Amino acid sequence: MSTDIDPGLFRETLGHYPTGVAVVTAIIDGRPVGMVVGTFSSVSMDPPLIAFYPMSGSRSFAQLRNATSFCVNVLASDQEALCRQFATAGERKFEGVAWRPAALGAPILDGAVSWIECTFEDVREAGDHFIVLGRVQDLAVERSTLPLLFFQGGYGRFTPGSFVATPDPELIQAAQVAEALRSRVERLSEDLSVNVSVLAKIRWDAVQVLAANQSPVEEPFPLGHRQPLIPPFGAIFMANSSKDDTDQWLRRGADKSEERRELNRGQLDSVREHGYSLLAAGVEVARRHQAALSEFELSDRLPRRERDVQQATSELANFFFTDLVAGERYDLANVVVLVPTESGLPSMALRMTGLPREATVDQIESWIHTLQVIASTAASPAGAC
Ligand SMILES: Cc1cc2nc3c(=O)[nH]c(=O)nc-3n(C[C@H](O)[C@H](O)[C@H](O)COP(=O)(O)O)c2cc1C
């Protein structure tokens, strides 16, 4: 009996099955409409049939079902923002979205992996959903690239299960830039007895590509560690980012409230203005954050563990700052400055951790200055020693 099944258990169990993500589009009264579905699947080759399952309460489907045809657009792994836009109810789904009509008129979205235009073969009620059977009329692979995947409530992409490391050109470029800074980074680490690392933005992670750890305070993360860029963390990498990237970063936080977004945006503006950021998180908050990050890595980066990282990262929000008050002393967890890189290279940063406690403003300003001098040599590697 269906009443015996706990809805939480149902969601949890079925959430362990991954799906692709598609946007079903149509034209109604001359206007485009669309909705995100994870339930798209192939049904039959002869005749050619596909299916998807809209919720009975979906307002978009109530409109869509009156169309002559609909088009299933399979989203690419770089279209998460588009997916979020189409998954949000309202009139703004097509805002800023480029598309062209398929033969029967349904919208083909720019950048989709593939599209399948169909007529309605059958619409059946199935509990709180419909089962829609579509008869394929036309289809094509538009862009043979990795699709967007959805799993445990998080987005991701496919990685081949091979022992051969996948080449990551951005990571290699970043390692080369870091290598040019190596001797200065090592000297600074030794001179000040602090930990100094070079970080690079690789997709939505900050990856540690170089580390010199001469502080008596142990650096918790090894070389190669990846930390997801979730606000307020990673503002430094957003310093020269486009509006789209910045908006995407702001949306990655756990707290989606306007108030929190404004706080993160304000911190980003101030990091942009100063070119550095400071973190003064207490030991407990920092430990919770480190523990969540370690669990995330140990779990093969499961989306549910990523949510714990989101939560722990958002707790840091009140501890990021740029303005130093004369006469104050600070217990800083880190100082981060932007490494200027040529266009086409990943965004990079230089970070100092394992710092002495109760630092004076003069001391901190001199750390920032020293880091910025070293960072500036990255733009002209020939000048680095
Ligand atoms: C990854 C993902 C998969 C989804 N899959 C479905 C689905 O299969 N069926 C469905 O009705 N809604 C699904 N949704 C939700 C709808 O896209 C979205 O909430 C809805 O279109 C907005 O409400 P509206 O249809 O009333 O405009 C999914 C959302 C996401 C983010």
Ligand as a Chemical Component Dictionary entry (heavy atoms), coordinates in Angstrom:
data_LIG
# 
_chem_comp.id                   LIG 
_chem_comp.type                 NON-POLYMER 
_chem_comp.pdbx_formal_charge   0 
_chem_comp.three_letter_code    LIG 
# 
loop_
_chem_comp_atom.comp_id 
_chem_comp_atom.atom_id 
_chem_comp_atom.alt_atom_id 
_chem_comp_atom.type_symbol 
_chem_comp_atom.charge 
_chem_comp_atom.model_Cartn_x 
_chem_comp_atom.model_Cartn_y 
_chem_comp_atom.model_Cartn_z 
_chem_comp_atom.pdbx_ordinal 
LIG C1  C1  C 0 16.981 18.573 -11.890 1  
LIG C2  C2  C 0 15.508 18.813 -11.901 2  
LIG C3  C3  C 0 14.656 17.833 -12.394 3  
LIG C4  C4  C 0 13.271 18.060 -12.414 4  
LIG N1  N1  N 0 12.469 17.095 -12.933 5  
LIG C5  C5  C 0 11.136 17.297 -13.003 6  
LIG C6  C6  C 0 10.280 16.333 -13.614 7  
LIG O1  O1  O 0 10.738 15.303 -14.081 8  
LIG N2  N2  N 0 8.956  16.599 -13.640 9  
LIG C7  C7  C 0 8.441  17.754 -13.135 10 
LIG O2  O2  O 0 7.248  17.946 -13.202 11 
LIG N3  N3  N 0 9.227  18.692 -12.566 12 
LIG C8  C8  C 0 10.560 18.491 -12.488 13 
LIG N4  N4  N 0 11.366 19.454 -11.949 14 
LIG C9  C9  C 0 10.771 20.670 -11.377 15 
LIG C10 C10 C 0 10.351 21.643 -12.457 16 
LIG O3  O3  O 0 11.301 21.856 -13.433 17 
LIG C11 C11 C 0 10.046 23.054 -11.925 18 
LIG O4  O4  O 0 9.887  23.062 -10.567 19 
LIG C12 C12 C 0 8.805  23.533 -12.551 20 
LIG O5  O5  O 0 8.925  23.584 -13.943 21 
LIG C13 C13 C 0 8.455  24.953 -12.119 22 
LIG O6  O6  O 0 7.136  24.981 -11.842 23 
LIG P1  P1  P 0 6.009  25.113 -12.990 24 
LIG O7  O7  O 0 6.086  23.897 -13.861 25 
LIG O8  O8  O 0 4.730  25.139 -12.216 26 
LIG O9  O9  O 0 6.330  26.352 -13.758 27 
LIG C14 C14 C 0 12.736 19.266 -11.922 28 
LIG C15 C15 C 0 13.606 20.235 -11.437 29 
LIG C16 C16 C 0 14.963 20.017 -11.422 30 
LIG C17 C17 C 0 15.873 21.083 -10.892 31 
# 
loop_
_chem_comp_bond.comp_id 
_chem_comp_bond.atom_id_1 
_chem_comp_bond.atom_id_2 
_chem_comp_bond.value_order 
_chem_comp_bond.pdbx_ordinal 
LIG C1  C2  SING 1  
LIG C2  C3  SING 2  
LIG C2  C16 DOUB 3  
LIG C3  C4  DOUB 4  
LIG C4  N1  SING 5  
LIG C4  C14 SING 6  
LIG N1  C5  DOUB 7  
LIG C5  C6  SING 8  
LIG C5  C8  SING 9  
LIG C6  O1  DOUB 10 
LIG C6  N2  SING 11 
LIG N2  C7  SING 12 
LIG C7  O2  DOUB 13 
LIG C7  N3  SING 14 
LIG N3  C8  DOUB 15 
LIG C8  N4  SING 16 
LIG N4  C9  SING 17 
LIG N4  C14 SING 18 
LIG C9  C10 SING 19 
LIG C10 O3  SING 20 
LIG C10 C11 SING 21 
LIG C11 O4  SING 22 
LIG C11 C12 SING 23 
LIG C12 O5  SING 24 
LIG C12 C13 SING 25 
LIG C13 O6  SING 26 
LIG O6  P1  SING 27 
LIG P1  O7  DOUB 28 
LIG P1  O8  SING 29 
LIG P1  O9  SING 30 
LIG C14 C15 DOUB 31 
LIG C15 C16 SING 32 
LIG C16 C17 SING 33 
# 
